[in-house]
Amino acid sequence: MECSKQKQVEVAPELVMAALKAAKTAGVDVDELLRPYNQSWGQLKAGQGLAGSSYAKLLRGLWRALDDESSGYAIRPLRVGSFRMLCHACIHCHNLRRVLLRAMAFFSLLSEQYQWRLVEQGEEAKLQLRMSGATGIDDAFFHLSLAVILHRWSAWMVDSPILLSRVSFAFPESEFGHLIPNMLQAPVEFNAPETELVIPIQYLQQPIKQTPESLTPFLANSPEQLLTLYRSDDSVSAQVKQFLEQQPELEEVNQDAVAQYFNVSVATLGRRLKREGHHFLQLKDKVRRGRAIRLLLHTQDPISGIAEQLGYSEPSVFYRNFKKWVGCTPAEFREQNQ
């Protein structure tokens, strides 16, 4: 049970084509961009993906060709160097809350298209994005890119994986929609009013571990770093969370059973979770909360029945816990998300 920070990835053809879609629509010869990687648009359509390192180089070539780090999706181009300046603007922040607020302010200066908000409610922090205006191109990939970059960049800034509670996207499930839950390791909703990443609120207090000195090699190796660094599915916390999600009787699973499954001692498991900023009961509570949200959104079960399915002997305890988690009652949450 090891947590590796670096891992080679294969990028699915659907994502590669989505990255090139806006440029292709604008008349860019994407086959010329793909040629150095022994790839073509026809091969992508036939189902042949691209190595992560080649995909990163392709993106850099695309951005240089367009002078636009949005890959042609933004109304006003994100000139090459925009992400670099964002990093420099945030590297001296003290904690993740300040980083996110400064990043949102930075985007608002670039264009009125980006309307970011940080909402703190109950035990959750919600990073919300609305984009105004339209380019006439399906911008699902752009929404996804901003979400992935913000998530992985934030994890790099605090030098620890960040486990998402859930994610919503302001677009219908696309040709690459089936890939997203695995990319983000979180429950995903489509057709939402806005794109939203939800994290436990305690992450906002995590101190920034990176420095101007560590930023230099990070930028020199971007966007490769954001394809491979701090993938949450490599972390011990994510492995434990995934194991808990597979247990039908969650209340009966204790830390001893999890340690035995991963063939480590309880003390070792606790130390590894603590190193990543988590503890066992916190992860168990996260899984319970995720199940509650799925049942509220995707079933018509009465709330008392949902409480019973989650192991609560008294619905009132479930009501109190749920309001503490998300800042509203189960009934209010269901009504707001109909």
Secondary structure, 3 states (H helix, E strand, C coil): CCCCCCCCCEECHHHHHHHHHHHHHCCCCHHHHHHHHCCCHHHHHCCCCEEHHHHHHHHHHHHHHHCCCCCCCCCCCCCCCHHHHHHHHHCCCCEHHHHHHHHHHHHHHHCCCEEEEEEEECCEEEEEEEECCCCCCCCHHHHHHHHHHHHHHHHHHHCCCCCCCEEECCCCCCCCHHHHHHHHCCCEECCCCCEEEEEEHHHHHCECCCCHHHHHHHHHCCCHHHHHCCCHHHCHHHHHHHHHHCCCCHHHCCHHHHHHHCCCCHHHHHHHHHHCCCCHHHHHHHHHHHHHHHHHHHCCCCHHHHHHHCCCCCHHHHHHHHHHHHCCCHHHHHHHCC
